């Protein structure tokens, strides 16, 4: 039995990533998924930053 391929793209850079972080990044408080590279820049010194979990393409 084959597993369904799970893919998501980063809401900032639109690249497919096997790991994405669910975050809030601005005053709008909307949830977005960002890749590790974008997460690095968004989370630094951001008063609106809220972490909401990690999405993984491969489930354990």
C-alpha positions in Angstrom: 0.0 0.0 0.0 1.5 3.3 -1.0 1.3 6.4 1.0 0.0 9.7 -0.4 2.7 12.2 -1.0 2.3 15.2 1.3 3.5 18.5 0.0 3.0 22.1 1.2 4.7 25.3 0.1 6.0 28.1 2.2 3.5 31.0 2.3 6.4 33.5 2.1 8.8 32.1 -0.6 6.5 29.5 -2.2 9.2 26.8 -2.1 8.1 23.2 -1.2 9.6 22.2 2.1 9.4 18.9 4.1 9.1 20.9 7.3 7.0 24.0 7.8 6.3 26.0 10.9 2.8 27.3 11.6 3.1 30.9 12.8 1.5 34.3 13.2 3.8 37.1 11.9 1.9 40.3 11.9 -1.0 42.3 13.5 -3.6 40.5 11.4 -3.0 37.3 13.5 -3.6 35.0 10.5 -1.9 31.6 10.6 0.7 30.9 7.8 3.2 28.1 7.1 6.8 29.1 6.6 9.9 27.1 5.8 12.9 27.0 8.1 14.8 29.6 6.1 11.9 32.1 6.2 11.1 31.2 9.8 14.7 32.4 10.8 14.0 35.9 9.5 10.3 36.2 10.6 10.9 35.0 14.2 13.8 37.4 15.0 12.7 40.5 17.0 9.1 40.3 15.9 6.6 41.3 18.6 3.7 39.7 16.6 5.5 36.3 16.2 3.5 33.4 17.6 4.5 29.7 17.1 1.7 27.3 16.4 3.3 24.0 15.6 5.4 22.1 13.1 4.1 20.4 10.0 6.1 17.5 8.6 5.7 15.8 5.2 6.7 12.5 6.6 4.6 11.4 9.5 6.3 9.2 12.1 
